[in-house]
Amino acid sequence: MTPEIKKCTENMLIQSVVLKNLIINFHDDIDGDAFNDEFLEHSQDLRYLKMTKQVELQENEKWLYRLYAVIGIRFLSQESPEESDEAVEPMLEIKSEFVAQYESSCELTDEELNLFGQKHVYYHVWPYWREVLQSSCARIGISPIIIPPFRV
């Protein structure tokens, strides 16, 4: 573990995880009742740290950090878009953005915060993503899409 990550993990305490955005999009040619398990064969995952923000709390000399993490999954009608000259539109795409808020007793640099976000924010956000994905499936009328717990 690098000294920067060690500093972050020792000082960052998770305060909350909230859903900021959720996008569910079926392809124009398909509805939920026509979506079947064969579409699940060709999926692509999406996961990235979109942004970090720092807010200093004056009264108790603590810092708040907000990390914005985007996680999504989409299902294609064929295995790889590179096989064709045409762009492949997903049959279904579910994408969410979460804000994980942390409190720290020390100020972190942007580099330290980004390193922490790329390595550790998903441990806190992943259970929320799993729930959003499964409950979204119920709302759009398809069988639940179950993803495993987050592992490194």
Backbone as numpy.savetxt, mean C-alpha at the origin, in Angstrom:
# Nx Ny Nz CAx CAy CAz Cx Cy Cz
21.70 -4.36 10.10 20.84 -3.18 10.10 21.74 -1.95 10.10
21.47 -1.03 9.19 22.27 0.19 9.11 22.00 1.08 10.32
22.96 1.93 10.67 22.74 2.84 11.81 21.51 3.73 11.63
21.24 4.16 10.39 20.08 5.01 10.13 18.78 4.27 10.43
18.68 3.04 9.95 17.47 2.25 10.17 17.34 1.91 11.66
18.45 1.60 12.30 18.40 1.30 13.74 17.87 2.50 14.52
18.35 3.69 14.17 17.87 4.91 14.84 16.36 5.06 14.64
15.91 4.82 13.43 14.48 4.97 13.13 13.64 3.95 13.88
14.04 2.69 13.82 13.22 1.65 14.43 13.19 1.78 15.95
14.25 2.32 16.53 14.27 2.50 17.98 13.42 3.69 18.42
13.19 4.66 17.55 12.51 5.89 17.94 11.10 6.04 17.37
10.77 5.34 16.31 9.47 5.53 15.67 8.42 4.63 16.32
7.37 5.26 16.84 6.25 4.53 17.44 5.01 4.79 16.59
4.39 3.72 16.13 3.21 3.87 15.28 2.07 4.46 16.11
1.39 5.46 15.54 0.25 6.11 16.19 -1.06 5.72 15.53
-1.06 5.69 14.20 -2.29 5.36 13.49 -2.00 4.99 12.05
-2.95 4.29 11.45 -2.94 4.01 10.01 -4.35 4.32 9.52
-4.44 5.22 8.54 -5.75 5.58 8.00 -5.72 5.46 6.47
-6.88 5.15 5.92 -7.04 5.06 4.48 -7.28 6.46 3.93
-6.46 6.87 2.97 -6.60 8.19 2.37 -7.35 8.12 1.04
-7.01 7.15 0.22 -7.65 6.99 -1.09 -7.89 5.52 -1.37
-8.96 5.26 -2.12 -9.25 3.91 -2.58 -9.85 4.02 -3.98
-9.25 3.29 -4.91 -9.74 3.27 -6.29 -10.03 1.83 -6.66
-11.25 1.58 -7.12 -11.64 0.27 -7.63 -12.15 0.50 -9.05
-11.52 -0.18 -9.99 -11.88 0.07 -11.37 -11.96 -1.24 -12.16
-13.16 -1.55 -12.64 -13.34 -2.65 -13.58 -13.12 -2.13 -14.99
-12.64 -3.00 -15.85 -12.55 -2.69 -17.27 -13.95 -2.40 -17.78
-14.08 -1.53 -18.76 -15.39 -1.14 -19.28 -16.21 -2.32 -19.79
-15.55 -3.38 -20.26 -16.25 -4.52 -20.84 -16.66 -5.58 -19.83
-16.46 -5.33 -18.55 -16.74 -6.37 -17.56 -17.40 -5.77 -16.32
-18.28 -6.55 -15.72 -18.91 -6.18 -14.45 -18.54 -7.25 -13.42
-18.84 -6.96 -12.16 -18.49 -7.88 -11.09 -19.03 -9.28 -11.27
-20.25 -9.40 -11.78 -20.83 -10.74 -11.93 -20.16 -11.55 -13.03
-19.42 -10.90 -13.93 -18.71 -11.60 -15.00 -17.25 -11.87 -14.65
-16.80 -11.36 -13.52 -15.41 -11.54 -13.10 -15.27 -12.92 -12.48
-14.39 -13.75 -13.04 -14.23 -15.10 -12.50 -12.77 -15.39 -12.16
-12.53 -16.55 -11.59 -11.20 -16.89 -11.08 -10.11 -16.93 -12.15
-10.47 -17.12 -13.41 -9.43 -17.15 -14.45 -8.74 -15.79 -14.59
-9.42 -14.71 -14.23 -8.79 -13.39 -14.26 -7.71 -13.24 -13.19
-7.79 -14.06 -12.15 -6.83 -13.97 -11.05 -5.46 -14.56 -11.39
-5.36 -15.25 -12.54 -4.11 -15.90 -12.93 -3.00 -14.91 -13.26
-3.34 -13.74 -13.75 -2.33 -12.79 -14.21 -2.46 -11.48 -13.42
-1.78 -11.45 -12.29 -1.88 -10.26 -11.44 -0.55 -9.51 -11.40
-0.65 -8.25 -11.10 0.52 -7.40 -10.88 0.29 -6.64 -9.58
1.33 -6.63 -8.74 1.27 -5.90 -7.48 1.90 -4.53 -7.64
1.42 -3.62 -6.84 1.94 -2.25 -6.82 2.20 -1.89 -5.36
3.38 -1.32 -5.10 3.71 -0.93 -3.73 4.84 0.11 -3.79
4.55 1.30 -3.25 5.59 2.31 -3.19 5.27 3.35 -2.13
6.31 4.01 -1.66 6.19 5.10 -0.70 6.01 6.38 -1.51
4.86 7.00 -1.38 4.53 8.17 -2.19 5.15 9.46 -1.64
5.10 9.61 -0.31 5.53 10.88 0.26 5.73 10.70 1.76
6.57 11.57 2.32 6.73 11.64 3.77 6.57 13.09 4.21
6.02 13.28 5.40 5.87 14.62 5.96 6.33 14.60 7.41
6.90 15.70 7.85 7.36 15.84 9.23 6.66 17.02 9.88
6.20 16.81 11.12 5.58 17.87 11.89 6.18 17.82 13.29
6.78 18.91 13.74 7.36 18.94 15.08 6.28 19.33 16.08
6.20 18.60 17.16 5.28 18.92 18.24 6.04 19.70 19.30
5.71 20.94 19.52 6.46 21.80 20.42 6.27 21.44 21.90
5.05 21.09 22.31 4.76 20.94 23.73 5.52 19.80 24.42
5.80 18.72 23.73 6.51 17.62 24.38 7.78 17.21 23.64
8.25 18.09 22.78 9.49 17.86 22.03 9.50 16.51 21.31
8.39 16.19 20.71 8.26 14.99 19.89 8.03 15.42 18.45
8.31 14.52 17.54 8.06 14.77 16.13 7.03 13.78 15.62
6.16 14.28 14.79 5.21 13.41 14.09 5.68 13.26 12.65
5.60 12.04 12.17 5.95 11.75 10.77 4.79 11.03 10.14
4.44 11.46 8.96 3.38 10.80 8.20 4.00 10.23 6.93
3.80 8.94 6.75 4.31 8.25 5.58 3.13 7.80 4.74
3.13 8.17 3.48 2.03 7.88 2.56 2.45 6.70 1.69
1.79 5.57 1.89 2.13 4.34 1.18 0.99 3.94 0.24
1.34 3.64 -0.99 0.37 3.19 -2.00 0.57 1.69 -2.21
-0.54 0.97 -2.16 -0.52 -0.48 -2.38 -1.68 -0.82 -3.29
-1.42 -1.69 -4.26 -2.50 -2.06 -5.17 -2.25 -3.41 -5.82
-3.27 -3.86 -6.50 -3.20 -5.09 -7.28 -4.08 -4.91 -8.51
-3.63 -5.48 -9.60 -4.47 -5.45 -10.81 -4.37 -6.79 -11.50
-5.43 -7.09 -12.25 -5.55 -8.38 -12.91 -5.69 -8.15 -14.41
-4.80 -8.79 -15.16 -4.76 -8.61 -16.61 -5.40 -9.80 -17.31
-5.83 -9.57 -18.53 -6.44 -10.65 -19.28 -5.40 -11.55 -19.92
-4.14 -11.10 -19.98 -3.05 -11.92 -20.48 -1.86 -11.77 -19.56
-0.89 -12.65 -19.70 0.21 -12.70 -18.73 1.08 -11.46 -18.72
1.47 -10.96 -19.88 2.42 -9.86 -19.88 2.09 -8.86 -20.99
1.98 -7.58 -20.66 1.68 -6.59 -21.69 2.77 -6.49 -22.75
3.99 -6.93 -22.46 5.08 -6.84 -23.44 4.88 -7.78 -24.63
3.98 -8.75 -24.49 3.74 -9.72 -25.57 2.99 -9.10 -26.74
2.45 -7.91 -26.54 1.65 -7.27 -27.57 2.08 -5.83 -27.74
1.83 -5.28 -28.92 2.13 -3.87 -29.15 1.09 -2.97 -28.48
-0.08 -3.50 -28.21 -1.14 -2.71 -27.60 -1.00 -2.72 -26.08
-1.36 -1.61 -25.47 -1.36 -1.54 -24.01 -2.50 -2.40 -23.48
-2.24 -3.13 -22.44 -3.24 -4.00 -21.84 -3.89 -3.27 -20.67
-5.20 -3.12 -20.73 -5.93 -2.52 -19.63 -6.30 -3.61 -18.64
-6.16 -3.35 -17.36 -6.51 -4.38 -16.39 -8.01 -4.67 -16.40
-8.35 -5.94 -16.12 -9.75 -6.33 -16.00 -10.31 -5.77 -14.70
-9.44 -5.70 -13.68 -9.82 -5.14 -12.39 -8.58 -4.56 -11.75
-8.72 -3.38 -11.16 -7.63 -2.76 -10.42 -8.18 -2.23 -9.10
-7.49 -2.57 -8.01 -7.83 -2.05 -6.69 -6.56 -1.44 -6.13
-6.63 -0.15 -5.84 -5.44 0.57 -5.38 -5.82 1.46 -4.20
-4.97 1.45 -3.18 -5.25 2.24 -1.99 -4.03 3.04 -1.58
-4.28 4.13 -0.87 -3.22 4.92 -0.28 -3.51 5.03 1.21
-2.52 4.69 2.01 -2.64 4.76 3.46 -1.67 5.80 4.01
-2.07 6.42 5.11 -1.18 7.33 5.83 -0.87 6.68 7.17
0.40 6.35 7.35 0.85 5.79 8.63 1.52 6.92 9.39
1.02 7.18 10.59 1.57 8.27 11.40 2.39 7.68 12.55
3.59 8.23 12.71 4.52 7.78 13.74 4.91 8.96 14.62
5.26 8.64 15.85 5.80 9.63 16.77 7.24 9.23 17.07
8.12 10.23 17.17 9.53 9.97 17.45 10.03 10.96 18.50
10.93 10.48 19.33 11.54 11.36 20.33 12.72 12.13 19.77
13.12 11.81 18.54 14.21 12.56 17.92 13.85 12.90 16.47
14.48 13.92 15.97 14.24 14.35 14.60 15.03 13.47 13.65
14.38 13.08 12.57 15.01 12.22 11.57 15.23 13.01 10.29
16.28 12.66 9.58 16.54 13.31 8.30 15.58 12.73 7.25
15.47 13.41 6.13 14.64 12.89 5.03 15.14 11.53 4.57
16.45 11.37 4.51 17.03 10.09 4.08 16.66 8.97 5.06
16.78 9.23 6.35 16.41 8.23 7.36 14.94 7.87 7.28
14.11 8.88 7.10 12.68 8.66 7.01 12.32 7.84 5.77
12.94 8.15 4.65 12.69 7.38 3.42 13.17 5.94 3.55
14.33 5.74 4.15 14.82 4.37 4.38 13.86 3.59 5.26
13.40 4.23 6.32 12.44 3.58 7.20 11.16 3.24 6.43
10.67 4.20 5.65 9.44 3.99 4.90 9.54 2.85 3.90
10.65 2.77 3.20 10.81 1.73 2.20 10.92 0.34 2.82
11.43 0.26 4.04 11.66 -1.04 4.67 10.61 -1.44 5.69
10.02 -0.48 6.42 9.22 -0.84 7.59 7.76 -0.41 7.56
7.38 0.58 6.78 6.00 1.06 6.84 5.00 -0.03 6.44
5.40 -0.95 5.58 4.48 -1.98 5.10 4.11 -2.98 6.19
4.96 -3.14 7.20 4.59 -3.99 8.34 3.33 -3.46 9.02
3.20 -2.15 9.08 2.06 -1.56 9.76 0.85 -1.39 8.83
1.09 -1.16 7.57 0.02 -0.87 6.61 -0.59 -2.15 6.04
0.19 -3.20 5.92 -0.25 -4.41 5.21 -1.54 -5.02 5.77
-1.72 -5.14 7.08 -2.99 -5.71 7.57 -4.20 -4.88 7.15
-4.05 -3.57 7.07 -5.14 -2.70 6.62 -5.42 -2.92 5.14
-4.37 -3.11 4.36 -4.51 -3.38 2.93 -5.25 -4.70 2.71
-4.90 -5.72 3.45 -5.57 -7.01 3.31 -7.07 -6.89 3.59
-7.40 -6.14 4.63 -8.82 -5.95 4.98 -9.54 -5.14 3.92
-8.92 -4.06 3.44 -9.54 -3.23 2.40 -9.77 -4.06 1.13
-8.79 -4.86 0.76 -8.92 -5.68 -0.44 -10.08 -6.67 -0.30
-10.14 -7.38 0.81 -11.19 -8.39 0.98 -12.58 -7.75 1.10
-12.69 -6.66 1.85 -14.01 -6.03 1.98 -14.43 -5.37 0.67
-13.49 -4.87 -0.10 -13.82 -4.29 -1.41 -14.37 -5.35 -2.34
-13.80 -6.55 -2.29 -14.30 -7.65 -3.12 -15.77 -7.93 -2.79
-16.09 -7.95 -1.51 -17.48 -8.20 -1.11 -18.40 -7.10 -1.64
-17.93 -5.88 -1.59 -18.76 -4.74 -2.03 -18.98 -4.72 -3.54
-18.03 -5.24 -4.31 -18.20 -5.23 -5.76 -18.74 -6.56 -6.29
-19.00 -7.50 -5.37 -19.68 -8.73 -5.75 -18.80 -9.81 -6.34
-17.52 -9.86 -5.95 -16.66 -10.94 -6.44 -16.16 -11.74 -5.24
-15.64 -12.93 -5.52 -15.06 -13.76 -4.46 -13.89 -13.02 -3.81
-13.68 -13.22 -2.52 -12.58 -12.52 -1.85 -11.22 -12.85 -2.46
-10.41 -11.83 -2.63 -9.03 -11.99 -3.06 -8.21 -11.99 -1.78
-7.58 -13.11 -1.52 -6.83 -13.25 -0.27 -5.35 -13.19 -0.57
-4.68 -12.26 0.09 -3.23 -12.15 -0.05 -2.59 -12.55 1.27
-1.38 -13.09 1.21 -0.74 -13.57 2.44 -0.27 -12.41 3.31
0.05 -12.70 4.57 0.65 -11.67 5.42 1.95 -11.16 4.81
2.34 -9.98 5.21 3.56 -9.35 4.68 4.79 -10.08 5.21
5.67 -10.46 4.32 6.93 -11.12 4.67 8.06 -10.45 3.90
9.23 -10.47 4.50 10.41 -9.91 3.82 11.30 -11.05 3.42
